[in-house]
Amino acid sequence: MSGDGWVAVVGTGPAGPQWLTPETADILGRATDLVGYGPYLDRVVADHQRRHASDNRQELDRAGHALDLAAEGARVAVVSGGDPGVFAMAAAVLEALDRDTEGRWRDVSVTVHPGVSAMQAAAARLGAPLGADFCALSLSDNLKPWAVVERRVRLAAEADLVMALYNPASRSRPWQLGRVLAVIGEVHPPATPVVFATAAGRGEQERLTVTTLGEADSSQADMRTLVIVGMPGTRVLEREQGTLVYTPRYYEGA
Amino acid sequence: MSGDGWVAVVGTGPAGPQWLTPETADILGRATDLVGYGPYLDRVVADHQRRHASDNRQELDRAGHALDLAAEGARVAVVSGGDPGVFAMAAAVLEALDRDTEGRWRDVSVTVHPGVSAMQAAAARLGAPLGADFCALSLSDNLKPWAVVERRVRLAAEADLVMALYNPASRSRPWQLGRVLAVIGEVHPPATPVVFATAAGRGEQERLTVTTLGEADSSQADMRTLVIVGMPGTRVLEREQGTLVYTPRYYEGA
């Protein structure tokens, strides 16, 4: 057992190295061990590092493994995609620490470092759909009841918040996005802009769709998609160079 | 008039170069002109660049100036702190384009590039307070009626969303944060964690305070402060290395 180990929770950004911060690059360079979901590790792992890849679930086990390694003296980077503080590993690492009633990890230094999250990449590629008040909601009901998801979506719509929807769809989550868009449609008009951003910033994989609440096809979303639902004031600009979407900073009407 | 000009809307991140992305560094290196609020430009300006500094208001004028320069062939970086898409210049530039009914800027290429926003820096320095569903709200009523601010805050509290509050206080905005905390206090218990993060990530200027809804002193906030108000499930961990705050990914009870 050594007191020199640490855990640093970092994020690569949602695409290639263009959005990986210098701070995170520095930490990754100093780490002896990388812990995280395999595809994220593949983006950043170097020859001298031990790679501890795991499935994209089991965040709590992964956090405990990282803390164990650090308690033994390793310098561990826990690697998320995006920002580790937004629907990613930072909360899981702190939850593991919180459950450590025996003080196993008492001496482990734990730090968190911000990154660019998927909603920011998606928003930037489209213009500025998050330009006013907004919220970020996960549609996954692995860790919260579905009724909570619907309730939050409805209240967010009533508050005229733009919504960035994480985890909108997967093989085990086929109908949820359609249901959420229907709930929002009970509050907002059908012309309200909706954006599907799949693999934003990842070159040829990227697919951006600008549609409306009335016409959105929720089957277009998959695990790599970030959905942004505007509010009634959100505007779409058709330019020769492409379509832009923004939510004005000012609030019009009531 | 040349067709080679462009406008790229970028953000420096909320502190020093540690959070400035490689993409943004590259754009800043290629720009002939930088447009933005003076202190942000000071972080990044190089000798060969023209510097167009302006007050932190007048975003629309500044956007128009950047587009004019680009229409004359300049390569213009519009520089925000933080993420340009979050309460910053991206929406203003698109709003200017939207108002360009004469097509003055029709040929100007406009791109937006994500960055680390203040709430992410603040959250990371404290742990993971934004670890579950959250919203980002500006308390400025320059561009929306105060009633809209209060209504959004109340609905966000009812939705159990963690709140990142931008522009919580200034000389012209002395009472608003206190009022907002009181509104949230009508929904959440007094023990709900609240974080004041002033100048997060800026070395010795940084001041982090972890308090509660019942005990928060809103006069601690100034223009450089980002306030995060948790939800009832948000947890505070006291460690020898410092205090951490996180919002669990799971939802407990109703």
Interface residues (C-beta under 8 A of the other chain):
Chain A: G13 P17 Q18 W19 L20 T21 P22 E23 D26 E59 D83 P84 G85 V86 F87 A90 A91 A92 V93 L94 E95 L97 D98 R106 S109 V110 V112 H113 P114 G115 V116 S117 Q120 A121 A123 A124 R125 G127 A128 L130 G131 A132 D133 F134 C135 A136 L137 S138 L143 K144 P145 V148 R151 R152 L155 A156 E158 A159 D160 L161 R235 L237 R239 E240 Q241 L244 Y246 T247 P248 R249 Y250 Y251 A254
Chain B: G13 P17 Q18 W19 L20 T21 P22 E23 D26 E59 D83 P84 G85 V86 F87 A90 A91 A92 V93 L94 E95 L97 D98 R106 S109 V110 V112 H113 P114 G115 V116 S117 Q120 A121 A123 A124 R125 G127 A128 L130 G131 A132 D133 F134 C135 A136 L137 S138 L143 K144 P145 V148 R151 R152 L155 A156 E158 A159 D160 L161 R235 L237 R239 E240 Q241 L244 Y246 T247 P248 R249 Y250 Y251 A254
